[in-house]
């Protein structure tokens, strides 16, 4: 399973740990991913995903997964959430 958040696109970053003696060792900085289940009010389904804590806070702030998807650019979303966004848009127009 890839360590990438499907909503925000956060992924593993690489860098150096630098000690007090200025020794540099390579290090991988992992995103803080959590298993979360979100309820879509419009579609009436429960969505399970592995999201970063930043994404969870953003979803909560915007009032749910539906509002988050409608206000977010497609370039950040994974294919699964892009399809869900299209379903929401089609349901809104109908």
C-alpha positions in Angstrom: 0.0 0.0 0.0 1.4 3.4 -1.0 2.0 5.9 1.7 0.1 8.7 -0.1 -2.9 10.6 1.1 -5.6 10.3 -1.7 -7.1 13.7 -0.8 -4.2 16.0 -0.3 -1.4 14.1 -2.1 0.9 14.2 0.8 3.6 11.5 0.4 7.0 10.3 1.8 9.7 13.0 1.8 13.4 12.4 2.0 16.1 14.4 3.7 18.9 14.3 6.2 18.9 14.1 10.0 21.6 16.5 11.2 23.3 15.9 14.5 24.9 18.4 16.8 28.2 17.4 15.4 26.8 18.1 11.9 26.8 14.4 10.9 24.2 13.8 8.1 22.3 10.6 7.8 19.5 9.9 5.2 16.0 9.7 6.6 12.5 9.1 5.3 9.8 11.4 6.7 6.5 9.6 6.6 3.1 11.3 6.4 0.8 10.8 9.4 -1.8 8.5 7.8 -4.9 7.3 9.7 -7.6 4.9 8.8 -10.9 6.9 8.7 -14.4 6.2 7.6 -16.4 9.2 6.4 -20.1 9.4 5.8 -21.3 11.0 2.5 -24.7 12.7 3.2 -25.6 13.2 -0.4 -24.7 9.7 -1.7 -25.7 8.0 1.6 -22.6 5.8 1.6 -19.7 5.3 4.1 -16.2 5.8 2.6 -13.2 4.1 4.2 -9.9 5.7 3.4 -6.4 6.1 4.7 -6.0 9.9 5.1 -3.5 12.3 6.5 -4.4 14.1 9.6 -4.3 17.4 7.7 -6.9 16.0 5.3 -9.1 14.9 8.2 -9.0 18.3 9.7 -9.8 20.0 6.4 -12.8 17.7 5.8 -14.1 18.5 9.3 -13.6 22.2 8.8 -15.5 22.3 5.5 -18.4 20.4 6.9 -18.0 16.9 5.5 -16.5 14.9 2.7 -19.2 16.2 0.2 -18.3 19.8 0.7 -14.6 19.0 0.7 -14.7 17.2 -2.6 -16.8 19.9 -4.3 -14.4 22.7 -3.2 -11.1 20.8 -4.1 -9.3 20.8 -7.4 -9.2 17.5 -9.2 -5.4 17.6 -9.5 -5.0 16.7 -5.8 -7.6 13.9 -5.7 -7.0 10.2 -6.4 -9.1 8.5 -9.2 -11.4 7.0 -6.6 -12.3 10.4 -5.1 -12.5 12.0 -8.6 -15.3 9.5 -9.5 -17.0 10.3 -6.2 -16.8 14.0 -7.0 -18.4 13.5 -10.4 -21.3 11.5 -8.8 -21.8 14.4 -6.3 -21.8 17.0 -9.2 -24.3 15.0 -11.2 -26.5 14.5 -8.2 -26.4 18.2 -7.5 -27.5 19.2 -11.0 -30.4 16.7 -11.1 
